[in-house]
């Protein structure tokens, strides 16, 4: 049954011998990259177009933690889905020579090496938070491999935004916790739970097994995390490296089909900051789902599952699903991305409602 794992009461979420939550339809796999790194990923689906999903960047993140709801659903509806553990996360290679010594630049190279190792010449791609930023960078630098892409809530769109216009949490109109301050993760399960409760809108998505899995992953990647943060600083302080991350005049002019979902109740960066991002991205269709925080695919899995399915399968989101997902009314809807006349997305697909 599609969507059977949307409730924590099912009772099938024990950790495997690899310390990963067991999700029916989601398989743990490994692949060796061209540089010798051993990459871990979870995958769902045996046939159909390929989709790469990139997780966020808070401690303990992984392909499983980020995409446990969406990957099986997309697989059940005709896709091959790949969710890699990016360097410094999950089960990524912990040998020092494979650390992300150049921060995000290392991640972009990893994504390209990962796709090549799996023989994926072209694919759809998406990411949440850090993974969204990595999606932006990958699409900008490797547009020839991307069929279409979807984004979920990045707090910063690099050099497309004016820092002087940034809205602070205390000033966010929809921010559920204006006084939220992220406490440093201390390595304990209690600390991990507090970390997750601060960013996830719906507490029912924070399973005990999820907390355990994330805490174990964070401990496993502790040294790799230090290297990743040091690498990010190295790039930021080197003009010859940091210019590689500039996207103005590059990403914002791309015509590859793209959608962007940003939760209205995002606590890390108020939704008003997404308005500035929307204004800088004329070719991308924005959505603002309600009752949805920073990790939208976890807060509102049915909405996100359905929106991604229609977009990746038909290149458009149905009018019904677009309204459900909070399609932006800040500017005219893109008719090449939203099926306004109902001529593209079949009604039987619309009726799936993300596995409900």
RADAKA-V845829 format. One record per residue. N is the residue number from 1. NEAR is the number of other ideal C-beta (glycine too) atoms within 10 Angstrom. D_CENTER is the distance of its C-alpha to the mean C-alpha in whole Angstrom. Layout:
BEGIN
n;near;d_center
N;NEAR;D_CENTER
N;NEAR;D_CENTER
END
This chain:
BEGIN
n;near;d_center
1;7;24
2;16;21
3;18;19
4;13;21
5;22;19
6;19;18
7;11;21
8;15;21
9;7;25
10;10;25
11;7;26
12;12;24
13;17;22
14;9;24
15;14;22
16;12;23
17;6;26
18;12;23
19;15;22
20;24;19
21;22;18
22;14;20
23;21;18
24;11;21
25;18;19
26;22;17
27;13;19
28;17;18
29;12;19
30;11;20
31;15;21
32;11;23
33;18;22
34;10;25
35;12;25
36;10;26
37;19;23
38;14;22
39;23;18
40;21;17
41;26;14
42;29;14
43;20;15
44;25;16
45;22;19
46;8;22
47;8;22
48;15;21
49;18;18
50;20;16
51;28;12
52;27;10
53;28;6
54;30;5
55;26;5
56;27;6
57;22;9
58;22;12
59;20;15
60;23;14
61;26;11
62;28;10
63;30;9
64;28;11
65;25;11
66;28;7
67;29;8
68;28;12
69;22;12
70;25;11
71;28;12
72;25;15
73;27;16
74;25;15
75;22;17
76;18;20
77;20;19
78;13;20
79;23;17
80;19;17
81;28;13
82;26;12
83;27;10
84;29;11
85;26;12
86;29;12
87;27;15
88;30;16
89;32;14
90;31;15
91;23;17
92;26;17
93;22;20
94;15;22
95;10;25
96;10;26
97;9;26
98;21;22
99;23;21
100;24;19
101;16;22
102;21;21
103;23;17
104;23;15
105;20;17
106;20;17
107;26;14
108;22;14
109;17;17
110;25;16
111;23;13
112;16;17
113;16;19
114;22;16
115;22;17
116;13;20
117;17;21
118;19;20
119;7;22
120;17;19
121;9;21
122;11;19
123;20;15
124;22;13
125;29;9
126;28;6
127;30;3
128;30;2
129;26;6
130;21;7
131;32;5
132;26;5
133;25;9
134;24;9
135;26;8
136;28;11
137;21;13
138;25;13
139;22;14
140;19;17
141;19;18
142;14;18
143;14;18
144;7;21
145;18;18
146;21;16
147;15;17
148;19;14
149;27;11
150;28;9
151;26;7
152;30;6
153;27;8
154;27;9
155;19;12
156;15;14
157;23;14
158;16;17
159;18;20
160;19;20
161;17;20
162;9;24
163;7;23
164;5;26
165;11;25
166;15;22
167;17;22
168;12;23
169;16;22
170;10;25
171;11;26
172;21;23
173;10;24
174;15;22
175;23;20
176;13;22
177;13;22
178;13;24
179;7;25
180;15;22
181;7;22
182;12;20
183;10;22
184;8;22
185;17;21
186;10;24
187;13;24
188;12;25
189;13;23
190;11;24
191;17;23
192;25;19
193;17;20
194;15;21
195;23;18
196;21;15
197;11;18
198;17;18
199;22;14
200;19;14
201;22;16
202;14;17
203;9;19
204;12;20
205;21;16
206;17;17
207;16;19
208;11;22
209;16;21
210;23;17
211;21;19
212;17;21
213;25;18
214;27;16
215;22;20
216;17;21
217;25;18
218;24;18
219;11;22
220;18;22
221;25;20
222;13;22
223;12;23
224;20;20
225;19;19
226;12;22
227;20;22
228;25;18
229;13;19
230;15;23
231;22;21
232;17;19
233;11;23
234;15;25
235;21;23
236;13;23
237;9;27
238;12;27
239;8;28
240;7;28
241;15;25
242;15;23
243;10;24
244;15;22
245;19;19
246;13;20
247;20;19
248;13;22
249;9;24
250;15;21
251;24;18
252;17;19
253;11;22
254;18;20
255;8;21
256;14;18
257;21;17
258;24;14
259;27;13
260;23;11
261;28;10
262;27;11
263;29;13
264;22;16
265;21;17
266;29;14
267;21;16
268;21;15
269;22;15
270;23;18
271;19;17
272;17;20
273;22;18
274;25;16
275;17;19
276;16;20
277;22;17
278;19;18
279;14;21
280;17;20
281;20;18
282;10;21
283;15;20
284;22;17
285;25;17
286;23;15
287;28;15
288;23;16
289;23;15
290;14;18
291;14;18
292;29;14
293;25;13
294;25;10
295;28;8
296;27;9
297;29;8
298;28;10
299;23;13
300;27;13
301;22;13
302;17;15
303;23;15
304;28;11
305;27;12
306;27;15
307;27;14
308;28;12
309;25;15
310;28;17
311;26;16
312;26;15
313;19;18
314;14;20
315;15;19
316;23;19
317;30;19
318;23;22
319;17;23
320;17;23
321;26;20
322;24;19
323;12;21
324;21;20
325;26;16
326;21;18
327;22;19
328;20;20
329;9;24
330;9;24
331;11;25
332;7;26
333;16;23
334;20;23
335;11;25
336;13;23
337;20;20
338;24;21
339;21;24
340;15;26
341;8;30
342;12;28
343;7;29
344;16;26
345;23;24
346;12;27
347;9;27
348;7;27
349;17;23
350;19;23
351;10;25
352;19;22
353;15;20
354;24;17
355;21;19
356;12;22
END
